Amino acid sequence: MLRTASATATAAAAVLAASALVALAAPAQAANGRVGVRETVCAQDLDVRTQPLGAWTGTLYRGQTFLVEQLDGSWVYGFAYGQINRHGWVQDGWFC
């Protein structure tokens, strides 16, 4: 009985540790883009696309900005400043 309890506790600790690692490695999921706000990119790089999951049209880098004009689930539409200088879609949750 003691071995079973010990094994169960060890397995539970391993699951918790693995969950913590996955949470740290997973991309940001929180929606933080706000319509009408020129947001600063906090991701190392952020792809700009023609539509959600659409064709790539450029990359924003950390510190560059994106004016959020529309929210659509986990994607935001707006104007990408910097070397891109055009409208497009980016994944939400990568702004400071």
Summary of the structure (lengths in Angstrom):
residues: 96
radius of gyration: 19.2
end to end distance: 50.5
largest distance: 66.0
contacts: 260
relative contact order: 0.21
helix: 25%
strand: 38%
